[in-house]
Amino acid sequence: MLIAVYTLVLFYGSFYVGSQFFIPAVCQGTTTEKQIAISFDDGPIEKHTPEVLAILKKYEVPATFFCIGYRVAAHESLFKQIIADGHLVGSHSYYHDFWFDMHSSKRMTAELQQLQKLVYRLTGKNMKWFRPPYGVTNPNVSKAARALDYKVIGWKVRTMDTVTKDESKLLQKAKDGLQPGAIFLFHDTIHTTVFILPRFLEYVKEQGYTVVPLDKLVHLQPYA
């Protein structure tokens, strides 16, 4: 029984970034005002990231993009557009390997440094935020993040847009998560997200909320 409980605790601590089990993670702001922040993972990609950027520009909404390194390398101009449009960027690893959390801390650190150097070359910015692939943490992920003095950024509302293909269900889940200080997790790689994003932003405004830059919501600097 004790082994089973211990295993469940480790599983929860590893697969829920908000558990703070292996490393502190910022998953929401402390404000009581009607303010939220939105973030996008896994980009940039040529198909959907420009659509997301166009929507954000239309609604004058800031966002944070946690980018995958090899996709930044493949779409440098698109990555630069994210910065030019006034959005923030953070690390989401270089390869986003399915087995990322199984790698050694040395390999993880090297991969994070690879993306760090790429972003610095393109923008002159040293990122300070890291969102672990799949939100999985463990001692090695913690060691790698600490080696680069990264602050781990999680989320309050995981929209599950990578698995929810029903637009109405996805929109309702996002609406249901609206609360002061919430950090929303979307993906700029999903058609369904592009479809519901304008409707969600309209709902946010109707409810008297404001989308603010993530650094303003959590009071942390995104760059060194």
NORLINGI-V304998 format. One record per helix or strand of 3 or more residues. SS is the DSSP state (2 for helix, 1 for strand). FROM is the first residue (numbers start at 0). TO is the last residue. If there is no record, write none. Layout:
BEGIN
ss,from,to
SS,FROM,TO
SS,FROM,TO
END
This chain:
BEGIN
ss,from,to
2,1,14
2,16,18
1,34,40
2,48,57
1,63,66
2,68,73
2,75,83
1,87,90
2,99,101
2,104,122
2,132,134
2,138,146
1,150,152
2,166,175
1,181,186
2,190,205
2,213,217
END
